[in-house]
Amino acid sequence: MKRVVVYAAVLALLGGLVLMTEPIVPDFQKLASFIPPTIGPYVSEADQTFDAETIFDYIDGAGEVYRSYNMKILVARRFHKDGKPDIVVDLFDMGSPEDAFGVFTHDLDGEDAEVGQGSNYKAGLLSFWKDRYFLSVYAEEETAETKGLVFELGRRIDGAIPGRGETPDLLRHLPAEGLDTGRVRFFHNHSVLNYHFFVADTNILLLDQKTDAVLADYGSKDDRSKVLMVAYEDGGSAAKAGVSFARAYMPEAAEKGIVKTENGKWTAVRVNDRYVVIVFDMIAERTAAARLDAVVALMNGRADRMQEE
């Protein structure tokens, strides 16, 4: 009995030592620690913090975009210098590298800023993702000075974030031939899909926060086609979604799974295990089928990638 008491006391002491030497840092505090307190002649104001429930208090309409990617928390820090435009940092903990990458792909316009694991800069706004974090830094007015400070803030925050994250597994199933790597988007739900490429008013693919989806552009500007891949929880859910899509989108060719649409191009759908794969706007029926074959070959891990003719 005495031995048990002593053992418990030792555990309590060790636990206390662990707490003393490795304090648990609150998530907001950890996130804020990645942002420097000053930049050039600018000093920061008090941080604002938000979660998925309060994000609309800070970002009105756009808050739903971050919620669609399962955001956890946000730290917003404003930098001020009298007589100069303010600079604002919004640093999000998205909970996973996949969702950090996904929210970054929601707006891919701009030039590569070579910051983080993927970045864009346009008109005073720098955005990038790294590990499970998504960052935007913007100057309320773009000048030569504020542009330089925006990039410096981005690089310093990039350096403060210790880890790196993996991109979504679905990207590995995209055939490389003809892929526009700057136009690959990852998301979960129906509203985001329709924002980037309108499919239907209703959710005919049965998308929700548990589905993972990738929409990728192929070809040139004058010959643009798309590949949509959706991963469901199981094969039954994928089969149900495939049938739902085919009946709604191509009712006259649902059994065949391929149809010529009103724009004179071809759309084809296939269910493979727990995935639904769709190609849109292919020039010819045979190339639509070949594109599906190439995606499925990668999904099934076949080394002999099928070539489109």
PEFEN-V455583 format. One record per residue. RES is the residue in one small letter. NEAR is the number of other ideal C-beta (glycine too) atoms within 8 Angstrom. Layout:
RES	NEAR
RES	NEAR
This chain:
m	4
k	5
r	6
v	7
v	8
v	8
y	8
a	8
a	8
v	8
l	8
a	8
l	8
l	8
g	8
g	8
l	8
v	8
l	9
m	6
t	5
e	5
p	5
i	5
v	7
p	6
d	9
f	10
q	8
k	9
l	13
a	11
s	8
f	10
i	14
p	8
p	5
t	8
i	10
g	8
p	4
y	12
v	8
s	11
e	8
a	3
d	10
q	8
t	9
f	10
d	10
a	9
e	4
t	8
i	14
f	7
d	5
y	10
i	8
d	5
g	5
a	7
g	11
e	8
v	10
y	15
r	10
s	12
y	13
n	12
m	16
k	10
i	12
l	14
v	14
a	13
r	13
r	10
f	16
h	9
k	9
d	4
g	3
k	9
p	8
d	9
i	16
v	11
v	15
d	10
l	16
f	14
d	12
m	16
g	8
s	9
p	12
e	12
d	13
a	17
f	15
g	15
v	15
f	12
t	11
h	12
d	7
l	9
d	5
g	11
e	6
d	7
a	12
e	4
v	10
g	11
q	9
g	8
s	13
n	15
y	12
k	8
a	4
g	11
l	12
l	16
s	14
f	16
w	16
k	13
d	11
r	10
y	14
f	12
l	16
s	9
v	15
y	10
a	15
e	8
e	7
e	7
t	8
a	5
e	8
t	14
k	11
g	8
l	14
v	16
f	12
e	10
l	16
g	16
r	9
r	10
i	15
d	11
g	6
a	10
i	11
p	4
g	6
r	6
g	14
e	6
t	8
p	11
d	7
l	12
l	10
r	6
h	11
l	14
p	12
a	4
e	7
g	7
l	11
d	10
t	5
g	5
r	8
v	14
r	13
f	14
f	14
h	14
n	11
h	8
s	8
v	13
l	15
n	10
y	6
h	8
f	9
f	4
v	8
a	9
d	2
t	5
n	7
i	10
l	12
l	11
l	11
d	7
q	7
k	5
t	13
d	10
a	14
v	15
l	13
a	13
d	11
y	11
g	8
s	5
k	4
d	4
d	7
r	10
s	14
k	12
v	16
l	15
m	14
v	13
a	10
y	13
e	6
d	7
g	9
g	6
s	11
a	16
a	9
k	9
a	14
g	12
v	9
s	11
f	13
a	13
r	8
a	9
y	12
m	11
p	8
e	5
a	10
a	10
e	4
k	6
g	10
i	12
v	11
k	6
t	9
e	3
n	5
g	5
k	11
w	15
t	15
a	15
v	14
r	11
v	12
n	10
d	7
r	9
y	13
v	16
v	15
i	12
v	16
f	11
d	11
m	14
i	7
a	7
e	10
r	7
t	12
a	14
a	10
a	12
r	16
l	12
d	9
a	14
v	15
v	11
a	11
l	13
m	11
n	7
g	5
r	8
a	4
d	5
r	9
m	9
q	7
e	10
e	5
